[in-house]
Structures are given as C-alpha cells and as structure tokens.
Amino acid sequence: ESEESIYFGAAVSLMEIDALLRQRIEELPEAQTRLFQCAVDMLHYFAGKQIRNVACLGGNIMTGSPISDMNPVLTAAGARLEVASLVGGKTSHRTVHMGTGFFTGYRRNVIEPHEVLLGIHFQKTTPDQHIVAFKQARRRDDDIAIVNAAVNVRFEPRTNVVAEISMAFGGMAPTTVLAPRTSQMMVKQPLDHHLVERVAESLCGELPLAASAPGGMIAYRRALVVSLIFKAYLFISRKLSEAGIISRDAIPAEERSGAELFHTPALRSSQLFERVCSEQPVCDPIGRPEVHAAALKQATGEAIYTDDIPRMDGELYLGLVLSTKPRAKITKLDASEALALEGVHAFFSHKDLTEHENEVGPVFHDEHVFAAGEVHCYGQIVGAVAADNKALAQRAARLVRVEYEELAPVIVTIEQAIEQGSYFPDYPRYVNKGNVEEAFAAAEHTYEGSCRMGGQEHFYLETHAAVAVPRDSDELELFCSTQHPSEVQKLVAHVTTLPAHRVVCRAKRLGGGFGGKESRGISVALPVALAAYRLRRPVRCMLDRDEDMLITGTRHPFLFKYKVAFASDGLITACDIECYNNAGWSMDLSFSVLERAMYHFENCYRIPNVRVGGWVCKTNLPSNTAFRGFGGPQGMFAGEHIIRDVARIVGRDVLDVMRLNFYKTGDITHYNQKLEHFPIERCLDDCLAQSRYHEKRTEVAKFNRENRWRKRGMAVIPTKYGIAFGVMHLNQAGALINVYGDGSVLLSHGGVEIGQGLNTKMIQC
C-alpha cells in the first residue's frame, strides 16, 4: 500500500480483496476510499459467496467477459495493471492502464500472450472525485448482469462542474466499453438534470445495439443504460448536496431514494411450536420439536447421495446424446467416431430396443427411452455412450453424428398451440355448475380478461442420477435419485424385459425434488439400467446442471381466459374460464396438473355458476412435470386475478370483495365437495392482526407518495388447497415396523426422503 493506491496480487481472492477494502474504508477518510466503496458494493453482487471465496480479480480481468461486474469499475477508474514477461531469459515489467483501448475484442486485451498479470492498483480518490457503479440482473444474488455501468467523475474544486469523466458499460458490446464522445460533451458542464437529459440522448447514439445482438432484449438494455446513468446522477448529486456544494433542493425529495443501493437485511428466523403437556412422558416424541434425522450428516457432508456411492470394479459411465433440434426427423445416426475412441464400450439407441420396449411414460406410454425416427424437443435423448469415465463418455457423446431434416411448425408457446390446435387427445374437458349463460344475461356487470403464469425450474441441488448394478440370477439393482422408485422399477423391468421382482430400486435420500424427480427420473434411470443389463457391468450417470435443465421439464406454464359476472358491490355470480397448460412434447402428469388447476381456480370464493374448461397443449418443449402445488398455485393465481379485476372495476378494496365472496361452512364447491369446516374469515382476521397489515399498509402508501422511483407493496392472499389425490386408490400409505430381540427397531415406509423430513416424522410417530 502506498499513499496513492493499494496493490493487490492478481491471484488474491475476491473475498480477501473485499475484506481489506472494507478495513481501509473504516480507517481512511471517506474522500480517499470512494473507489474502494464502489468495488465493495459491486463485489456484493458478484456471483455468489462460494465463488468469491476462490475466484480472483486477475482472472476476471484476463477473461474479459463483456458482462463482467468488476471490469466496468476498473475501466472507469483507469486502474493500473502490473504485467511481466520472460523473453530470451530476461524478465521485463510494464504498466498497463485499464481504459480506452485496453479491451481489443471479445475476451481479448492488450496484454500479450507471453505476458502474465502480476497485480492491480486500486487508486485512492480525491475530495473532488466520485465513482459509483450499478448492476441490473434478474436476481440480486448469484446472477450475471444484463447491463452494468460505472461512472468516475472529477469536478472542478468545490463545484458541480465536470472537469473529467469516464463512463464504462458492460452488456452493450462484445467488450466492456467506454463512452468517450458523451464524456467529452460533459466536460466543463454543470452536472444537473439538463445535462443528464443530453447525456441520455447522446448515449443512445453512442451505444447502439443491433437487433441481432447476443442476449436479446435490445430495447430493454438500451433503456437500462439511460436508467443506470440517471441513478449515478442521483447518487453523485446527493453526495454533492451532503457536502454543501449544491443545494439540497437541486434533487426533488421524491427522487432522492432512486440512487439508494439495496441492502439485504440480516436474516432472522423463528420456529413456533406448542409446548407438550407436562405429564407427557419424556420418551414420547409426539408433538415435540425434533431435529431432522440426517441434519448432522448433511451439515458435515457425510450424508451419502446417489453419486457419492463409491465407484465399483468395472464400472462404466454413460454419456447422453441429446437432440439439437426442437422438431425434426433423424436422417442419420452415426456413432462410429465415438466407438473408435479407446475406452468407449458401447452405443445405445432406439435400435437396441423393440418399439414396445422403447415406449415408456409414467401413465401414458407416449415417450421414448431413445428418440425413434423423430425428435420432438431440444434436449430429447437420442442415444447413450458407455465409456470408462465421465469425461470420456461426454466427449464420445459429442462425437456421435446426428443429421436432421427439420420439420414445421415448431410450437413453443400456449398461444402457438391454440393457433395450431395442438392439444392432446380427449381435451378440452369441462366442469360445470349452475347455468353461466343465464347468470351472464342477468348480471349487472361482466368483464373478460386473461392472465398467465410462466414456468419455473426445480433447481434441486442434486441433479438426476442413477447407478445400476447387475446381480446374479439375472437381477438388476438400481440406486436412483427419484421420488418414485416403484415407477422406475416397473419401467426398468419393461425396458429390459426382466420380471419386476428381479429389479430393485433404492432411494436412500434425495438432494431435493419438489416434484421434479417424481416422474422424470426415468430419463436417466432407463438408459443406465439398459446399459448395465446389456453390458453386465455397473453403469453410472449423473447429469450436469445444463443437461438436467435441458432434459427435464419445469412447472407448467398456464394461460387463463375468463369471463366473470358480478354485481355493483363486487359479488361474483358466474365465471366462465378456460385453462390451458403447456405440457411439452409428452403427456407426463400434465392431465392431472390441469385437473387440479381447474379444481382450484375459485380458491376461497363461492361462485354459484361455473363453467371451467381445460386444454393440455402439446408443444415442442421438454415435457413439463410435477412441481410443488401441482397446478394448485396456477389455478389460485387465476382466481386472485379475477378478484382483483372485480375490485378494481367496482372501486372497492380487495379485502372487502374477498370477504363478500368467501365460502361459508356448508357451501358446495363447483366439483361437488361440501366444505364442512371452513373458518376462512377468522383465518384472515388473525393474519391481518398478527401481521399488523393495516398499519403497514398505511406506511407503504406514505412511502410510495414520497418516493418516485422506489416503491413498496404488500398483499394478503387466502388459499384453499386440497390435500388428497383425485384418484382414490392413491390416498393410502403403509409402514412396517420390525422389533428385534435386542430391542432395536427397523422402520420401513413407502415414502422417499427428499429433504422434507419424512424420515424424521416417521420416527417421531
């Protein structure tokens, strides 16, 4: 460290840089540490903490990503880099400035191939210098930037007249870019709203984006540039007003909060439970808070998941060949180049199975272990390569040549499916109650609208995995990351033509599931089982994250179109609603998800006359599947949307319209269930009281009046969720307890521990 800067070695981790900069911010005058504070603020949004613990700033600079979070800060600051080289036995050093001309192209810079980056100087700032950076991403944590910006400005002493300014942007070009023309225009101009308006216009011309620019969102990204510069203006102006250089009134009071950075509050948690009766025996666990049975193993990393099973003698790894077209005929499938590699043992495709054996599915056998003749979505499994290890298997899979003849139309969205009439057979289906036509004819008001809910990735920590081990007597044992072992057992028996009693599927624990492993586990388990059975060797496969997201589906996107009849006070008398879900290319469990959405659309509200129709849309996407709530959240979302439309039209508070339409105990739903105990109003009152809803709502309204750019909101939403399965025989479960002579107990049950604490609850019971 010197009087002018702090020098960091290129390999120092980002967390170490963050810690030292924070220390210097505490020790040095604020005017000297503005670059340090800017870097610390940006590091907070840089990837995740695990990555910051091991990643280094030098690697970030040399990688030269156009959406790097730190490069705009260092470029705007004109950071000095120390570079060294060894040529002809002589060591030489030179200093390179990160500024104009440093980045020469996509992931390229002026540092020569024979040179290495030694370190970076973080300059100390001067009293008339201000530097600030902002990042816009989809999430606040662990996400890449859409656009980021850094502004480094030096003013004439004790004025707001710009003496020198540098603005750097990420996400607007193949490299981090500066805006020299706009910067030059700002020199010798007072920084005020008039100048900012000119800057916004200039930047739109200086930072164009072609319509075909990678990343898309062209208009949004161009708007973000102006938005981030405006935030920088608000931030710097606030600093100038705090220093008494400009009037506090230079920035209207309602706009000042626009430059505030978001600070995550310290996380707090609480767990509420009732105290058990003092007379209850200590050995009786019922009603007591119990630690998760595997908590210590999971916290210490000792819990064994599927891929943690030690490698077995002779084990092979399976690499999957995935389709690269959303809809196409396979005209050629050539694995000869892959099979020529040393250590590659076999290639499997639909040719290794009969047509009947290749047809699988959780309910309807409309899927294929391997695509046969035609692919229906990007990421569909075309084949599999068995090799000695993972790296070789994946390399060999990439060498398999698949040629296609593309087909049309390619259907992706629900709207496209409606336009093309692309539905699964036997749909639409309807549920009716009352007479909606008469109700609409007699209604004081009617309204037609629509709403949609998109998909959602499960993102369990453990991706799909399976290990298959051939045993004697022509048996096959599988260790599988699945919520439905019996389904895997049944379909493995189907594919291998083994009797089901010779197939054993084990699932000790899962690293999360959320429904994503209920039926989609077969995507991995079946190819693995087939390879193990045919080769008579253990075979393993665990999907990489990108493979998992390609192959498996998401929560079902839904589109709702509705017509609602209601009185002037907001009382709903009828609803005609159409429900469309995006199933993907196969049925999977989409019919059941749609059914639950149709049964839950009215949520907690009594509607005397109902007609609800449901369509399962067939599209060229990976098959969507079960997800926590199983269609219930999508249906309830539609109901809440309708309630808010009605409240808006009649001009009443949403809570009043909710109460007016609530079910009462004894009411009959549109699917003919009698609500025998339904204290929804009491639940709502308790929720409002315990959350101090009305008090907080007043505070929110006051905040929104006083802040133009930052807003707050709050909502209260009732829910009515059916806990049973619509198919009666599924509403059962069993457990077996063996008590041994030494007093120990073995408990077996039909569920799967996916992190929800099922084993703990079974032990407790």
Secondary structure, 3 states (H helix, E strand, C coil): CCCCEEEEECCCEHHHHHHHHHHHHHHCCHHHCHHHHHHHHHHHCCCCHHHHHHCEHHHHHHHCCCCCCCHHHHHHHCCEEEEEEEECCEEEEEEEECCCCCEEECCEECCCCCEEEEEEEEECCCCCEEEEEEEEECCCCCCCEEEEEEEEEEECCCCCEEEEEEEEEECCCCCCEECHHHHHHHCCCECCHHHHHHHHHHHHHHCCCCCCCCCCCHHHHHHHHHHHHHHHHHHHHHHHHHCCCCCHHHCCHHHHHHHCCCCCCCCCCCCCCCCCCCCCCCCCCCCCCCCCCCHHHHHHCCCCCHHHCCCCCCCEEEEEEECCCCCEEEEEEECHHHHCCCCEEEEECHHHCCHHHHEECCCCCCEECCCCCEECCCCCEEEEEEECCHHHHHHHHHHCEEEEEECCCCCCCHHHHHHHCCECCCCCEEEEECCHHHHHHHCCEEEEEEEEECCCCCCCCCCCEEEEEEECCCEEEEEECCCCHHHHHHHHHHHHCCCHHHEEEECCCCCCCCCCCCCCCHHHHHHHHHHHHHHCCCEEEECCHHHHHHHCCCCCCEEEEEEEEECCCCCEEEEEEEEEEEEECCCCCHHHHHHHHHHHCCCCECCCEEEEEEEEEECCCCCCCCCCCCCHHHHHHHHHHHHHHHHHHHCCCHHHHHHHHECCCCCECCCCCECCCCCHHHHHHHHHHHHCHHHHHHHHHHHHHHCCCCCCCCCCCCCCCCCCCCCHHHCCCCEEEEECCCCCEEEEECCCCCCCCHHHHHHHC
